[in-house]
Amino acid sequence: MKILKHLIAFALTLGISSMAAAAVPPPPVNQNIGIPDTVFALQGPAVCNNCHGGNAPTGVPVDPTLNEDRHHKKIGEPIDGQPDFPPFRDADGDGVVDTTFTCYNCHILDFNPDTGRQELRQNFRNCMNCHAWEPGATSVHHKTERAQQGNCFQCHGGIVRGLDVDTLEGKMPDINNPGETVPVRITDYSTSMITPWRSGKPDGDDRIVNSAGTSPGNCNFCHNTADGNSPLFLNDDGTYSGGTPESFTLKDGTTTMINIFTNMENHHGTGFADEGKCFWCHTPNQLGGSVKDEIKSCQRCHDIDTLHNIEFDAVGDGIQPGQEEAYFGHIGNVANCWGCHGNNKSEASLTVQSADSDLGSPSSATSAIIPTLSSLSTQSIPNGTDTVITATGTSFANTVRVTPRNGEPYDHTYTSKVMLVDRETESTTIIEPTSIDSTTLTFTVPATMPTGSYDVVIQKAFQHTNPLNLVITPSMVTSHSFVYTPYGSLVVLIGTGFTDSMNMYGVAGGKTEFVDQNGNPPVRMYLWKDNFIVAHFSEDPESVTVTNIYGEETFTLDKME
């Protein structure tokens, strides 16, 4: 039982519980692939920081930029309410709603008589000031343009397709034309006794009943809470609770607990129904009560080409359909197959088989297994320098045994390439990896890549991973750096990449500093623009260190007398 042995050894050796505590058998389904099966009702600063605090669960596509920096970069940008408006829309109190961000749209200064200083009121780290949510309302993540355009795959990766919001047909990325989509293939044959139901399959395999009271043949045999209930509910103190707590591995190897909900609550928790988008999931006859063909509607986002290629490579030795431990995906064990296709008309149930069994597929995978992207060796790099990045995940490469109709069988290996997608322009740059195996891929970001925020997506044949964000920051470079002594100790830096920081200089927590080699700040800061800094020191510095929201750099100063 190769995977089980590996998992036990892994848990005992490292002392973490992300896999060892996973539900085997489910429900809830193992949370090793994709975005957690949860809703965003249990919100609060601590919950938000599970993903946005710089240590997200592996594979979750959040911007790695420090959350404070993401907000500070909005200074001077339009206030468009995407995803939400700031708490103080009329910052100067003139009765006119502001149209561009300033510091005071988010911050309030109060005079402290004990110190004689203006100090920031500590109210701004509560995410709920702007991003409050009520059950039924659209979640902050699903207010984004990507979600509103039905581009589910841009965050969920190859595990979920998307929806053409005009035709309500399924869509998926066009591998030959990055940025474009093609229709999802949905089978046209009739439903039968092996066809999965979302829930309540009348001829499901009732010889097997799990802890949630559900049976094979239904999506909610695995995708459910542990007891099939535990709904989201409002507590007396105004907080929300419910679901089944599950352990998640964070980027630094530690774990956190996140509540898992039922399949229905996860889908309804997007808030699309509240926007009148019921038909995104339900066809009119389903709303009228008929569910016989409902899986056809589900296939618009969860088509056979995704469902039959989802498996977690738990030990990184490649995936062999039918020869893996059960319940780590859809195709690793016959028990996985039966969880979807189970019925009570077959002579017997298909139960868990050993990974050492010879009953499974004698070869490796039969298609391109959906790859998953867990981490990048760095998610923030300076421009102007070639940078090598190592990606870790699963199924970056897999080998299939091809048996031609006329000819000898041969092995074919699916490999991956890297796509850098500019999040602003959506232009795509293709990078060939320098090395690749099932769990590790290395690539080089060229020095010529412009600054900005990019999605890193690994594409393998017609499958692709979830994105992880990469920020290419402006490097601080000087063409002139000197002390002008005729005007006292006047320091002048001329160059690029300093970032306009005059508004944040001297503000506690503003991450903008300008100090000499002894750590002394200037007597007066005259100007801090992206290409120009002028400040007056009490003595002539030998060097100065500039710190902005992207990092720090030290410059040696010439003396001009």
FENKAKA-V814672 format. One record per helix or strand. SS is the DSSP state (H for helix, E for strand). FROM is the first residue (numbers start at 1). TO is the last residue. If there is no record, write none. Layout:
ss->[SS & SS]
from->[FROM & FROM]
to->[TO & TO]
//
This chain:
ss->[H & H & E & H & E & E & H & E & E & H & H & H & H & E & E & E & E & E & E & E & H & E & E & E & E & H & H & H & H & H & H & E & E & H & E & E & E & E & E & E & E & E & E & E & E & E & E & H & E & E & E & E & E & E & E & E]
from->[2 & 45 & 57 & 67 & 78 & 100 & 103 & 109 & 117 & 128 & 140 & 145 & 153 & 162 & 170 & 181 & 197 & 205 & 216 & 218 & 219 & 233 & 240 & 244 & 255 & 263 & 273 & 278 & 284 & 294 & 304 & 311 & 329 & 334 & 372 & 380 & 387 & 398 & 410 & 417 & 428 & 435 & 440 & 452 & 463 & 468 & 477 & 485 & 489 & 513 & 521 & 524 & 532 & 543 & 551 & 558]
to->[14 & 52 & 57 & 72 & 78 & 100 & 105 & 112 & 120 & 131 & 143 & 148 & 159 & 163 & 173 & 183 & 197 & 205 & 216 & 218 & 221 & 234 & 241 & 250 & 260 & 268 & 275 & 280 & 287 & 298 & 307 & 311 & 329 & 341 & 376 & 382 & 394 & 402 & 414 & 422 & 431 & 436 & 445 & 460 & 464 & 473 & 484 & 487 & 496 & 516 & 521 & 529 & 537 & 548 & 556 & 560]
//
